[in-house]
Amino acid sequence: ARGRRFGWKDYDKPARNRDASINIKADWDLLEEIDFNRLAKLNLDADDGEDLENYGFLYYYDRSFDKQPVKGAEKKLTAIDRAAYNVTTSSDPVIQELAEKDVATIFATDTILSMLMCAPRSVYPWDIVIVRQGNKLFLDKRDNATLDMVTVNENA
């Protein structure tokens, strides 16, 4: 039964249960509720973005990993000793610097923006912490959240 799709004989098998990212308390007030159908249809016409600053660099990407391997000629993945930083928006030194310069009013990292774009198809629980400091909003995540977990085909 491993590796195949749900079929007509799988009606009695339990579905995978995923725990919520936060526990909802009874004393919370509901301000707005958006169902996934409405969330998927949301659209915002915005002007083209502009680069304020450039930081970091990208390593070469070998496109041969994207192609279907010929039988017997599979390329093995090799571990590379590199650091991966999963900083929160409010603790990112670059975003802190931009916030001090009053460059913008809403700040988010690439991880949070990509999570928002994949939200209608995501199967893992997630939440965003919105921090308001004066007239600025920081779209943030919790430390060691499921957002930091590397998944395979999460939105396939």
Backbone as CSV, one residue per row, in Angstrom:
resi,resn,N_x,N_y,N_z,CA_x,CA_y,CA_z,C_x,C_y,C_z
1,ALA,0.817,-1.196,0.000,0.000,0.000,0.000,0.858,1.256,0.000
2,ARG,2.169,1.081,0.159,3.038,2.252,0.196,3.273,2.809,-1.196
3,GLY,3.296,4.119,-1.340,3.647,4.749,-2.588,2.545,4.836,-3.614
4,ARG,1.324,4.488,-3.259,0.250,4.591,-4.240,-0.784,5.597,-3.766
5,ARG,-1.622,6.005,-4.665,-2.645,6.992,-4.332,-3.830,6.339,-3.642
6,PHE,-4.633,7.176,-2.979,-5.857,6.663,-2.370,-6.789,6.173,-3.468
7,GLY,-7.364,5.016,-3.277,-8.278,4.462,-4.260,-9.593,4.098,-3.607
8,TRP,-10.402,3.347,-4.318,-11.742,3.026,-3.818,-11.694,2.069,-2.637
9,LYS,-10.607,1.314,-2.445,-10.512,0.409,-1.301,-9.935,1.089,-0.060
10,ASP,-9.582,2.344,-0.167,-8.943,3.040,0.943,-9.912,3.904,1.740
11,TYR,-11.197,3.709,1.559,-12.178,4.556,2.229,-12.147,4.405,3.745
12,ASP,-11.715,3.260,4.254,-11.752,3.032,5.695,-10.420,3.318,6.385
13,LYS,-9.403,3.737,5.624,-8.109,4.031,6.229,-8.126,5.445,6.797
14,PRO,-7.526,5.649,7.965,-7.552,6.983,8.574,-6.691,7.972,7.792
15,ALA,-7.162,9.197,7.713,-6.392,10.254,7.065,-5.293,10.712,8.020
16,ARG,-4.240,11.286,7.472,-3.141,11.774,8.299,-3.607,12.988,9.092
17,ASN,-3.419,12.941,10.376,-3.836,14.039,11.241,-2.633,14.924,11.534
18,ARG,-2.766,16.201,11.308,-1.672,17.135,11.575,-2.085,18.046,12.720
19,ASP,-1.171,18.212,13.660,-1.448,19.063,14.815,-1.446,20.523,14.398
20,ALA,-2.251,21.320,15.084,-2.305,22.755,14.812,-1.004,23.412,15.259
21,SER,-0.632,24.511,14.599,0.604,25.196,14.966,0.442,25.972,16.269
22,ILE,-0.775,26.404,16.575,-1.061,27.056,17.857,-2.398,26.538,18.367
23,ASN,-2.583,26.606,19.665,-3.852,26.192,20.258,-4.765,27.400,20.394
24,ILE,-5.958,27.303,19.859,-6.920,28.399,19.910,-7.610,28.372,21.260
25,LYS,-7.658,29.526,21.887,-8.259,29.621,23.220,-9.703,30.111,23.114
26,ALA,-10.523,29.743,24.084,-11.952,30.074,24.058,-12.204,31.569,24.207
27,ASP,-11.295,32.305,24.853,-11.528,33.731,25.098,-11.060,34.625,23.946
28,TRP,-10.596,34.048,22.835,-10.175,34.838,21.688,-11.395,35.335,20.922
29,ASP,-11.315,36.550,20.403,-12.376,37.115,19.569,-12.026,36.901,18.098
30,LEU,-12.979,36.410,17.326,-12.781,36.209,15.897,-12.994,37.538,15.185
31,LEU,-11.944,38.031,14.520,-12.046,39.294,13.795,-12.405,39.076,12.332
32,GLU,-11.799,38.084,11.708,-12.043,37.803,10.293,-11.738,36.340,10.034
33,GLU,-12.517,35.720,9.179,-12.275,34.340,8.793,-12.311,34.259,7.279
34,ILE,-11.260,33.696,6.699,-11.169,33.577,5.248,-11.079,32.100,4.905
35,ASP,-12.050,31.603,4.131,-11.970,30.201,3.726,-10.972,30.072,2.576
36,PHE,-10.501,28.858,2.332,-9.445,28.647,1.349,-9.870,29.015,-0.066
37,ASN,-11.132,28.824,-0.425,-11.580,29.202,-1.768,-11.443,30.703,-1.979
38,ARG,-11.835,31.486,-0.980,-11.710,32.940,-1.083,-10.247,33.362,-1.038
39,LEU,-9.447,32.667,-0.221,-8.028,32.983,-0.107,-7.312,32.760,-1.438
40,ALA,-7.672,31.692,-2.134,-7.030,31.379,-3.413,-7.378,32.405,-4.487
41,LYS,-8.524,33.073,-4.359,-8.953,34.035,-5.371,-8.513,35.462,-5.075
42,LEU,-7.904,35.702,-3.910,-7.455,37.051,-3.577,-6.391,37.506,-4.565
43,ASN,-6.448,38.770,-4.942,-5.512,39.313,-5.910,-5.278,40.779,-5.584
44,LEU,-4.063,41.236,-5.801,-3.723,42.630,-5.559,-2.899,43.130,-6.728
45,ASP,-3.410,44.137,-7.408,-2.638,44.751,-8.482,-1.640,45.709,-7.851
46,ALA,-0.370,45.446,-8.076,0.685,46.268,-7.477,1.681,46.673,-8.551
47,ASP,2.361,47.769,-8.292,3.406,48.224,-9.204,4.591,47.266,-9.131
48,ASP,5.462,47.345,-10.129,6.679,46.537,-10.101,7.532,46.947,-8.911
49,GLY,8.168,45.969,-8.302,9.023,46.240,-7.152,10.350,46.842,-7.583
50,GLU,11.057,47.396,-6.622,12.375,47.953,-6.895,13.350,47.443,-5.847
51,ASP,14.593,47.236,-6.261,15.628,46.782,-5.336,16.115,47.965,-4.516
52,LEU,16.019,47.854,-3.201,16.528,48.896,-2.319,18.002,48.659,-2.012
53,GLU,18.355,47.420,-1.759,19.731,47.019,-1.463,19.933,45.604,-1.984
54,ASN,21.167,45.197,-2.165,21.502,43.824,-2.537,22.442,43.250,-1.496
55,TYR,22.110,42.059,-1.000,22.931,41.394,0.004,23.125,39.944,-0.394
56,GLY,24.293,39.398,-0.086,24.542,37.982,-0.291,24.809,37.631,-1.740
57,PHE,24.814,36.341,-2.001,25.076,35.824,-3.341,24.463,34.441,-3.447
58,LEU,24.379,33.932,-4.666,23.845,32.599,-4.926,24.945,31.727,-5.507
59,TYR,24.943,30.457,-5.119,25.880,29.502,-5.684,25.340,28.986,-7.010
60,TYR,26.227,28.416,-7.811,25.857,27.825,-9.089,24.866,26.686,-8.853
61,TYR,23.837,26.612,-9.687,22.853,25.532,-9.602,23.021,24.612,-10.803
62,ASP,23.237,23.348,-10.558,23.427,22.352,-11.610,22.060,21.896,-12.122
63,ARG,21.693,22.314,-13.326,20.377,22.007,-13.884,20.220,20.537,-14.270
64,SER,21.286,19.784,-14.272,21.165,18.367,-14.632,20.365,17.594,-13.585
65,PHE,20.216,18.139,-12.381,19.389,17.495,-11.364,17.903,17.591,-11.709
66,ASP,17.520,18.537,-12.562,16.122,18.713,-12.944,15.667,17.694,-13.985
67,LYS,16.603,17.108,-14.706,16.264,16.197,-15.794,16.090,14.779,-15.276
68,GLN,15.287,14.005,-15.984,15.085,12.597,-15.641,16.396,11.849,-15.882
69,PRO,16.913,11.147,-14.876,18.201,10.468,-15.073,18.072,9.237,-15.971
70,VAL,19.115,8.995,-16.736,19.187,7.786,-17.550,19.458,6.626,-16.599
71,LYS,18.853,5.469,-16.867,18.998,4.325,-15.960,20.481,3.980,-15.780
72,GLY,20.908,3.894,-14.538,22.293,3.562,-14.220,23.219,4.760,-14.185
73,ALA,22.726,5.939,-14.571,23.586,7.124,-14.587,23.058,8.195,-13.637
74,GLU,22.462,7.768,-12.541,21.916,8.740,-11.595,23.032,9.510,-10.911
75,LYS,22.810,10.798,-10.731,23.784,11.615,-10.018,23.473,11.541,-8.533
76,LYS,24.469,11.281,-7.752,24.291,11.203,-6.305,24.379,12.604,-5.710
77,LEU,23.498,12.872,-4.764,23.561,14.142,-4.051,24.708,14.087,-3.059
78,THR,25.444,15.170,-2.964,26.548,15.228,-2.011,26.257,16.310,-0.987
79,ALA,26.621,16.029,0.239,26.415,17.004,1.312,27.458,18.106,1.193
80,ILE,27.006,19.334,1.296,27.892,20.489,1.221,27.804,21.214,2.553
81,ASP,28.937,21.558,3.091,28.982,22.200,4.403,28.727,23.701,4.249
82,ARG,27.462,24.076,4.322,27.079,25.489,4.236,26.057,25.781,5.312
83,ALA,26.019,27.003,5.738,25.076,27.403,6.783,23.767,27.845,6.146
84,ALA,22.667,27.492,6.783,21.343,27.944,6.353,20.726,28.701,7.519
85,TYR,20.433,29.965,7.301,19.901,30.802,8.371,18.400,30.967,8.204
86,ASN,17.668,30.711,9.252,16.218,30.891,9.252,15.869,31.967,10.272
87,VAL,16.199,33.197,9.951,15.960,34.282,10.899,14.520,34.759,10.800
88,THR,14.029,35.296,11.894,12.705,35.896,11.888,12.816,37.295,11.298
89,THR,11.709,37.837,10.856,11.721,39.160,10.233,12.218,40.220,11.203
90,SER,11.735,40.182,12.438,12.103,41.224,13.399,13.547,41.107,13.874
91,SER,14.187,39.934,13.710,15.580,39.798,14.142,16.569,39.847,12.978
92,ASP,16.089,40.039,11.765,16.958,40.133,10.599,17.665,41.491,10.610
93,PRO,19.010,41.523,10.636,19.717,42.807,10.718,19.484,43.710,9.512
94,VAL,19.311,43.135,8.330,19.060,43.940,7.133,17.692,44.605,7.227
95,ILE,16.680,43.862,7.652,15.334,44.427,7.776,15.292,45.463,8.896
96,GLN,16.025,45.232,9.985,16.095,46.231,11.060,16.690,47.535,10.545
97,GLU,17.735,47.424,9.718,18.369,48.609,9.144,17.407,49.357,8.220
98,LEU,16.662,48.618,7.391,15.694,49.251,6.493,14.547,49.890,7.274
99,ALA,14.143,49.276,8.376,13.066,49.833,9.200,13.509,51.131,9.861
100,GLU,14.770,51.202,10.279,15.281,52.431,10.893,15.348,53.571,9.889
101,LYS,15.576,53.247,8.607,15.650,54.269,7.557,14.271,54.694,7.069
102,ASP,13.185,54.106,7.611,11.812,54.388,7.177,11.628,54.162,5.675
103,VAL,12.197,53.079,5.172,12.111,52.749,3.753,10.724,52.232,3.390
104,ALA,10.094,51.493,4.307,8.783,50.900,4.047,8.007,50.821,5.355
105,THR,6.758,50.359,5.268,5.942,50.211,6.478,5.610,48.752,6.778
106,ILE,5.719,47.862,5.793,5.445,46.434,5.999,6.696,45.655,5.610
107,PHE,7.135,44.767,6.518,8.363,44.015,6.309,8.090,42.522,6.454
108,ALA,8.704,41.715,5.581,8.580,40.255,5.645,9.799,39.636,4.977
109,THR,10.126,38.418,5.369,11.224,37.701,4.723,10.685,36.913,3.533
110,ASP,11.594,36.430,2.702,11.193,35.640,1.536,10.477,34.363,1.942
111,THR,10.869,33.788,3.076,10.245,32.552,3.547,8.774,32.767,3.856
112,ILE,8.467,33.873,4.509,7.080,34.158,4.889,6.247,34.498,3.654
113,LEU,6.812,35.244,2.727,6.073,35.572,1.505,5.777,34.323,0.681
114,SER,6.744,33.423,0.567,6.493,32.194,-0.193,5.475,31.309,0.514
115,MET,5.481,31.318,1.849,4.485,30.542,2.591,3.083,31.096,2.349
116,LEU,2.952,32.408,2.299,1.650,33.016,2.018,1.169,32.665,0.612
117,MET,2.079,32.635,-0.352,1.687,32.312,-1.722,1.273,30.847,-1.855
118,CYS,1.856,29.967,-1.041,1.523,28.534,-1.096,0.422,28.153,-0.119
119,ALA,-0.102,29.106,0.636,-1.072,28.806,1.700,-2.278,27.995,1.240
120,PRO,-2.890,28.295,0.092,-4.072,27.510,-0.293,-3.777,26.033,-0.553
121,ARG,-2.538,25.683,-0.868,-2.195,24.297,-1.183,-1.394,23.606,-0.083
122,SER,-1.045,24.318,0.952,-0.202,23.756,2.004,-0.954,22.712,2.821
123,VAL,-0.266,21.625,3.161,-0.882,20.598,3.997,-0.362,20.666,5.428
124,TYR,0.687,21.438,5.663,1.238,21.569,7.005,0.637,22.788,7.697
125,PRO,0.414,22.716,9.003,-0.132,23.874,9.713,0.905,24.993,9.784
126,TRP,0.434,26.213,9.754,1.334,27.355,9.830,0.599,28.523,10.465
127,ASP,1.350,29.475,10.949,0.762,30.708,11.451,1.781,31.827,11.280
128,ILE,1.277,33.037,11.226,2.125,34.219,11.092,1.918,35.085,12.320
129,VAL,3.016,35.565,12.870,2.953,36.499,13.988,3.104,37.893,13.394
130,ILE,2.121,38.744,13.608,2.182,40.111,13.089,2.523,41.033,14.245
131,VAL,3.668,41.693,14.126,4.152,42.580,15.179,4.040,44.012,14.678
132,ARG,3.398,44.852,15.466,3.268,46.264,15.102,4.176,47.081,16.002
133,GLN,5.058,47.857,15.387,5.944,48.764,16.109,5.752,50.150,15.516
134,GLY,5.016,50.980,16.209,4.691,52.303,15.686,3.810,52.166,14.464
135,ASN,4.259,52.724,13.330,3.479,52.619,12.093,3.988,51.498,11.187
136,LYS,4.853,50.638,11.704,5.433,49.556,10.908,4.854,48.204,11.309
137,LEU,4.657,47.337,10.303,4.192,45.969,10.532,5.289,44.995,10.120
138,PHE,5.548,44.016,10.984,6.518,42.971,10.699,5.771,41.641,10.633
139,LEU,5.754,41.011,9.451,5.173,39.677,9.307,6.254,38.697,9.735
140,ASP,6.018,38.026,10.848,7.057,37.243,11.501,6.648,35.793,11.641
141,LYS,7.579,34.954,12.024,7.326,33.547,12.307,7.880,33.233,13.686
142,ARG,7.441,32.129,14.216,7.974,31.684,15.505,9.292,30.944,15.274
143,ASP,10.183,30.991,16.270,11.428,30.226,16.179,11.114,28.741,16.121
144,ASN,11.834,28.016,15.285,11.682,26.564,15.107,10.253,26.173,14.719
145,ALA,9.611,26.989,13.919,8.256,26.696,13.450,8.326,25.661,12.330
146,THR,7.166,25.145,11.935,7.135,24.185,10.828,7.613,24.836,9.533
147,LEU,7.617,26.144,9.507,8.103,26.880,8.347,9.591,26.629,8.116
148,ASP,10.349,26.325,9.181,11.779,26.047,9.063,12.061,24.616,8.624
149,MET,11.042,23.764,8.640,11.228,22.363,8.286,11.325,22.232,6.764
150,VAL,12.352,21.561,6.312,12.530,21.355,4.877,11.655,20.180,4.458
151,THR,10.773,20.415,3.480,9.859,19.372,3.036,10.112,19.050,1.573
152,VAL,9.631,17.916,1.145,9.743,17.511,-0.255,8.337,17.471,-0.835
153,ASN,8.126,18.153,-1.943,6.834,18.187,-2.628,5.704,18.632,-1.708
154,GLU,5.965,19.611,-0.859,4.948,20.053,0.091,3.758,20.654,-0.631
155,ASN,3.992,21.342,-1.724,2.871,21.948,-2.440,2.715,21.342,-3.833
156,ALA,3.084,20.084,-3.978,2.964,19.422,-5.283,1.533,18.982,-5.512
